[in-house]
């Protein structure tokens, strides 16, 4: 996950403990999630919107 977000494992640990995700990291999370079939937005990260169901991703 850290590699997908372009940060360190320590950063991921901090986010898991409740540290606010910076906007750049949130943008990376949105893009990374889409590659895994989960389409999310800033509302899911900051606004508490419920997560959508994951879609199947076709791998080339």
C-alpha positions, 0 to 999 in steps of 0.5 A: 500500500505504501508503494501504491500511495508513494509514501512510507510504511510509517506514514501508512501506520500513522494514517491507520492510527487516525492521522489526517491524510494530506491532500496529495496522499488522498489523491494518490489513494483515490488513484491507487484504489481505482487500479484495484477496482474501488472507485472512491472520492474525497468524500469517502476519505474526508466526509465519511461517505460509505465505501462502494462495492469493489468492481472487478478489474480486467488485467491485461 
